[in-house]
Amino acid sequence: MPAIVGVAQVITLGNSSVFHIGDVYKIMPFAAAKTFSGAGSFNTGEQLEVINKTSSTNTYDPDVIDQPISLNM
């Protein structure tokens, strides 16, 4: 079903952002990233108490390619 969209104001988009309104056939990324972090790394808020006795981040990744993006155009 077609979408009827009014005014859309986009101030900024990042380097690998996707702006999508209405029907779409295919959305493909042009960039990919992998982030490794230890326990409690992305905690946000007030009065946090993070207790990590022994923390280890496993970065062993046997598959070389996680998401191939070479043919996305």
GULO-134449 format. One record per residue (C-alpha): residue number from 1; z negated, x negated, y negated; residue in three letters. Coordinates in Angstrom, 1 decimal, padded with zeros to 4 digits. Each point is the difference from the previous one (the first is absolute). Example, Ala and Ser with C-alpha at 12.3 -4.5 7.8 and 13.67 -1.06 7.14 Angstrom:
# GULO-134449
 keba      z      x      y baba
    1 -007.8 -012.3  004.5  ALA
    2  000.7 -001.4 -003.4  SER
This chain:
# GULO-134449
 keba      z      x      y baba
    1  000.0  000.0  000.0  MET
    2  001.0 -001.5 -003.4  PRO
    3 -002.8 -000.8 -002.4  ALA
    4  000.0  001.2 -003.6  ILE
    5 -001.8 -002.6 -002.0  VAL
    6 -000.9  000.2 -003.7  GLY
    7 -000.6 -002.9 -002.3  VAL
    8 -001.4 -003.2  001.7  ALA
    9 -001.3 -002.8 -002.2  GLN
   10 -000.3 -003.4  001.7  VAL
   11 -001.8 -002.6 -002.1  ILE
   12  000.2 -003.0  002.4  THR
   13  000.9 -000.8  003.6  LEU
   14 -001.0 -003.1  001.9  GLY
   15  002.4 -002.5  001.5  ASN
   16  000.2  001.7  003.4  SER
   17 -001.0  003.6 -001.0  SER
   18  001.6  003.2  001.2  VAL
   19  000.5  002.9 -002.3  PHE
   20  000.9  003.1  001.9  HIS
   21  000.6  003.6 -001.2  ILE
   22  001.5  002.7  002.2  GLY
   23  002.0 -000.4  003.1  ASP
   24  000.7 -003.4  001.4  VAL
   25  002.0 -001.4  002.9  TYR
   26 -001.5 -003.5  000.3  LYS
   27 -002.6 -002.1 -001.7  ILE
   28 -000.1 -003.7  000.8  MET
   29 -002.1 -002.8 -001.4  PRO
   30  001.5 -003.1 -001.5  PHE
   31 -003.2 -002.0  000.3  ALA
   32 -002.9 -000.3  002.5  ALA
   33 -003.3 -001.8 -000.1  ALA
   34 -002.9 -000.6  002.4  LYS
   35 -003.6 -000.4 -001.2  THR
   36 -002.8 -001.6  001.9  PHE
   37 -003.5  000.4 -001.3  SER
   38 -003.6 -000.3  001.3  GLY
   39 -002.7  002.5  000.5  ALA
   40 -001.0  001.8 -003.3  GLY
   41  003.0 -001.5 -002.0  SER
   42  001.3  003.3 -001.5  PHE
   43 -003.3  001.7 -000.7  ASN
   44 -000.2  001.6 -003.4  THR
   45 -002.8  002.0 -001.6  GLY
   46 -003.4 -000.4 -001.5  GLU
   47 -003.0 -001.5  001.6  GLN
   48  001.7 -001.2  003.2  LEU
   49 -001.9 -001.8  002.6  GLU
   50  002.2 -001.7  002.5  VAL
   51 -001.7 -001.9  002.8  ILE
   52  002.3 -002.1  002.2  ASN
   53 -001.7 -002.2  002.5  LYS
   54  003.0 -001.7  001.6  THR
   55  003.4  001.1 -001.4  SER
   56  003.3 -001.2  001.4  SER
   57  003.5  001.2 -001.0  THR
   58  002.4 -000.1  002.9  ASN
   59  003.4 -001.2 -001.4  THR
   60  001.7 -000.6  003.4  TYR
   61  003.3  001.9 -000.1  ASP
   62  002.2 -000.6  003.0  PRO
   63  002.9  002.1 -001.2  ASP
   64  002.0 -001.9 -002.6  VAL
   65  001.5  003.1 -001.8  ILE
   66 -002.1  003.0 -000.7  ASP
   67  002.4  002.1 -002.1  GLN
   68  003.5 -001.3 -000.3  PRO
   69  001.5  000.7 -003.5  ILE
   70  003.0 -002.2  000.0  SER
   71  002.5  002.8  000.3  LEU
   72 -001.6  002.3 -002.6  ASN
   73  002.4  000.5 -002.9  MET
